[in-house]
Each structure stands twice: as structure tokens, then as C-alpha cells.
Amino acid sequence: MLGGVVMAVLLGGGGFYAAWSGMILGGASDQSAEGVAPGPLTGIAFVPLETMVVSLGADSNSRHLRFTAQVEVADSAAADVTLLMPRILDVLNSYLRAVDTAAIEDPGAMAKLRAQMLRRIQIVTGEGRVRDLLITEFVLN
């Protein structure tokens, strides 16, 4: 019996030390925090889109959508994407005018709309130029 108590105390103490020192549960080590510093971001650029005010479809009772975004591009493609900006704005304007107001008001709509707009931008600019669409303003009046 005494052997069981001693064994329990030793195992309990060993478990406490292992958890306290970070051997278990992945505690942060001072060495790992010092060794890796994030490098500078390179090869990335953001091209701002002009703010768009789009009147929505016929059933919208003169409702408007105010939309602002930025396009994430490879640094080398920023000039090309800027040159194609009139086409990008045209395709977004055409798409947003065709979207039903009820679809915009849906809580899950933002992800779907963003994916649709990004795909249209990628078609206009050509594959590999545009990485992402970052929506910074999306207000329905």
C-alpha cells in the first residue's frame, strides 16, 4: 500500500512538472520565440478600386449599394491590373446591378458575392494576376 502511495506521489509530481514546464500541452519555449522573426512582405501589392454606388434591380425601390474594395495582386502585376481598371469596374457594376436585393440581404451572401466578383475580375485580368478581393465597404441603402 505504501508503495502505491509513493508511486502516486511520484507520478503526480512528474505530471505536474511536465505540464508546468511545457513538455505537455505545448508550452511556448523561449528559444523558439527568439529564433524566428517574420521577414518583410515582398511580392504583394494592393490596387484600390474606386468606390462604386450601384442602383439595384427594378424590385429594389430605388435602393443603392455602396461598394469599396481592394484587389490583392502580385507586385509585378499591379501596373497591368491598374491599366485594366475600367474593365474591372464595368464587370463589377454589371454583376452587382443584376444581383437581387434579397440575395444581398442574406447573412451568408458576402462570401458568395465576393467569390463571384473575384472570379469575374480574374477573367477580365487574366489568370494569375489577381489573388484576392478584399471588400472594405459594403453598405445597402
C-alpha positions as CSV (number, residue, x, y, z in Angstrom):
1,M,0.0,0.0,0.0
2,L,2.8,2.4,0.9
3,G,4.4,1.6,-2.5
4,G,1.2,2.7,-4.2
5,V,1.1,6.0,-2.4
6,V,4.7,6.7,-3.2
7,M,4.1,5.8,-6.8
8,A,1.1,8.1,-7.0
9,V,3.0,11.0,-5.5
10,L,5.9,10.5,-7.9
11,L,3.6,10.2,-10.9
12,G,1.6,13.2,-9.8
13,G,4.7,15.3,-9.3
14,G,6.2,14.2,-12.6
15,G,2.9,15.1,-14.3
16,F,2.7,18.5,-12.7
17,Y,6.3,19.2,-13.7
18,A,5.7,18.1,-17.3
19,A,2.7,20.3,-17.6
20,W,4.3,23.3,-15.9
21,S,7.5,23.2,-17.9
22,G,5.6,23.0,-21.2
23,M,6.7,19.4,-22.1
24,I,2.9,18.6,-22.3
25,L,0.3,20.9,-23.8
26,G,2.8,22.7,-26.0
27,G,4.0,25.5,-23.7
28,A,6.0,28.1,-25.6
29,S,9.7,27.9,-25.4
30,D,11.9,31.0,-25.1
31,Q,14.3,29.6,-27.7
32,S,11.5,29.2,-30.3
33,A,10.2,32.7,-29.7
34,E,13.7,34.2,-30.2
35,G,14.8,32.2,-33.2
36,V,12.2,33.0,-35.8
37,A,11.4,36.6,-36.8
38,P,8.9,37.3,-39.6
39,G,10.6,38.7,-42.7
40,P,9.3,41.6,-44.8
41,L,6.4,41.1,-47.1
42,T,7.5,41.0,-50.6
43,G,5.8,40.3,-53.9
44,I,2.4,41.6,-52.8
45,A,0.5,44.8,-53.8
46,F,-3.0,46.1,-53.3
47,V,-4.7,48.0,-56.0
48,P,-7.7,50.1,-54.7
49,L,-11.0,50.1,-56.6
50,E,-12.9,53.3,-56.9
51,T,-16.0,53.5,-54.6
52,M,-19.0,52.3,-56.5
53,V,-22.6,53.3,-55.9
54,V,-24.8,50.9,-57.7
55,S,-28.6,51.2,-58.1
56,L,-30.0,47.8,-57.6
57,G,-32.6,45.9,-59.7
58,A,-36.2,47.0,-60.6
59,D,-37.7,45.4,-57.4
60,S,-35.3,47.3,-55.1
61,N,-37.5,50.5,-54.7
62,S,-34.5,52.8,-55.6
63,R,-32.1,51.1,-53.2
64,H,-28.4,51.6,-53.6
65,L,-25.3,49.6,-52.8
66,R,-22.1,51.5,-51.8
67,F,-19.1,49.2,-52.5
68,T,-15.4,49.8,-52.0
69,A,-12.7,47.1,-52.3
70,Q,-9.0,46.5,-53.0
71,V,-7.5,43.8,-55.2
72,E,-4.6,41.8,-54.0
73,V,-2.1,41.2,-56.8
74,A,1.4,40.1,-57.4
75,D,3.8,43.0,-57.2
76,S,4.7,42.5,-60.8
77,A,1.0,42.6,-62.0
78,A,0.0,45.9,-60.2
79,A,0.5,48.0,-63.3
80,D,-1.4,45.6,-65.5
81,V,-4.3,45.5,-63.1
82,T,-4.4,49.2,-62.8
83,L,-4.4,49.5,-66.6
84,L,-7.5,47.2,-66.7
85,M,-9.4,49.1,-64.0
86,P,-12.1,50.4,-66.3
87,R,-12.9,46.8,-67.4
88,I,-12.9,45.6,-63.7
89,L,-15.3,48.4,-62.7
90,D,-17.5,47.6,-65.6
91,V,-17.8,43.9,-64.9
92,L,-18.4,44.6,-61.2
93,N,-21.1,47.2,-61.9
94,S,-22.8,44.9,-64.4
95,Y,-22.8,42.0,-61.9
96,L,-23.9,44.0,-58.9
97,R,-26.8,45.5,-60.8
98,A,-28.1,42.0,-61.7
99,V,-28.0,40.7,-58.1
100,D,-31.3,40.6,-56.3
101,T,-31.7,42.7,-53.2
102,A,-32.9,39.8,-51.2
103,A,-29.7,37.9,-52.1
104,I,-27.6,40.8,-50.8
105,E,-29.5,41.0,-47.5
106,D,-28.9,37.3,-46.8
107,P,-26.4,36.9,-43.9
108,G,-24.3,34.4,-45.9
109,A,-24.3,36.4,-49.1
110,M,-21.0,38.2,-48.6
111,A,-18.9,35.2,-49.2
112,K,-20.8,34.2,-52.3
113,L,-20.8,37.7,-53.7
114,R,-17.1,38.1,-53.0
115,A,-16.3,34.8,-54.8
116,Q,-18.4,35.7,-57.8
117,M,-16.8,39.1,-58.1
118,L,-13.3,37.8,-57.7
119,R,-13.9,35.2,-60.4
120,R,-15.1,37.9,-62.8
121,I,-12.1,40.1,-62.0
122,Q,-9.8,37.2,-62.7
123,I,-11.4,36.5,-66.0
124,V,-11.0,40.2,-67.0
125,T,-7.4,40.5,-65.9
126,G,-6.2,37.0,-66.9
127,E,-5.2,34.1,-64.8
128,G,-2.5,34.6,-62.2
129,R,-2.7,38.4,-61.9
130,V,-5.3,38.8,-59.1
131,R,-5.0,36.8,-55.9
132,D,-7.9,38.1,-53.8
133,L,-10.6,40.7,-53.5
134,L,-10.8,42.5,-50.1
135,I,-14.1,44.2,-49.5
136,T,-13.6,47.3,-47.3
137,E,-17.1,48.8,-47.6
138,F,-20.5,47.1,-48.4
139,V,-23.4,49.3,-47.4
140,L,-27.0,48.8,-48.7
141,N,-29.1,52.0,-48.5
